[in-house]
């Protein structure tokens, strides 16, 4: 069995390639492979995680949340929270099966993660997880720590201290991308399976908008109405509408954590 973990950082037009941690383990049987924890996402923080954590791991707390579907029925689902940590979590754990439901992959992300996209590819040759998201910040000095989030075979989710990267004086429109890759390959009875995970977080500097103008048009692109809102107000004005409205703007200094 082989396992490889790589890290790549790209900033604006200048690209920096950093050597990540690479692990290679040969002649490991399938039982040990099943016990190998899998990269499932990232916890982005401004400060380093405490290296004195038990086993070097910061565990997420599982709990049940309720929601209402289109028919008004109440649905219960399992989720995880990193408590007492200021940061942005974005990960895709596998929710274990119950007496009523089969196991499934769930996407969990704080609202500060914008433009999120995920993909799951399941085949006879393995499973791949892909997560991408963007964090918008004001044009200023930026420093983030990218802490990998893993899930163990027994379902526990935890983060470990990762590397930090900074940019001095990010200008409006400048971006910084960080990608964490994890690959785990096992050969059993002559068959090779590869499980992989790729997590990409882009930090983009954007000034706070002064206003938001919303145009509603008909099928021929004729303007039916025009409305102007202060930043953040349009989302509430169109709450409950039959379509989605995405408001994107710069963040205020600092950020809210869970």
TAZIUR-V55882 format. One record per backbone hydrogen bond with DSSP energy under -0.5 kcal/mol. CO is the residue of the C=O (numbers start at 1). NH is the residue of the N-H. If there is no record, write none. Layout:
co->(CO CO)
nh->(NH NH)
//
This chain:
co->(2 3 4 6 8 9 10 11 14 14 15 16 16 18 21 23 29 30 31 32 33 38 40 41 42 42 43 43 44 45 50 53 54 57 58 60 61 63 65 67 69 73 75 77 79 81 81 82 85 85 87 88 89 90 91 93 93 95 101 104 106 108 110 112 114 117 119 120 121 123 125 126 127 128 129 130 131 132 133 134 134 135 137 138 140 142 144 145 145 146 146 147 148 149 149 150 151 152 156 157 158 159 163 165 167 167 171 174 175 176 177 178 179 180 181 182 183 184 185 186 188 191 193 195 196 197 198 199 200 201 202 202 203 204 205 207 212 212 213 214 216 216 218 222 225 227 229 230 230 232 233 234 236 238 245 246 258)
nh->(185 23 183 181 179 16 177 14 11 16 17 9 18 20 5 3 33 34 35 35 36 151 92 149 44 90 45 147 88 145 53 56 57 59 159 62 81 79 77 75 72 69 67 65 63 61 83 85 87 258 89 44 110 42 108 95 106 104 98 95 108 91 113 114 134 132 130 122 128 126 194 123 196 121 198 119 200 117 202 114 136 204 206 140 170 167 165 45 147 148 163 43 160 40 41 158 38 155 152 60 150 58 146 144 142 169 174 205 12 203 10 201 8 199 6 197 4 195 2 193 191 188 186 184 129 182 131 180 133 178 135 204 176 137 173 250 214 229 215 227 224 225 221 218 216 214 212 233 234 236 237 238 239 241 247 248 84)
//
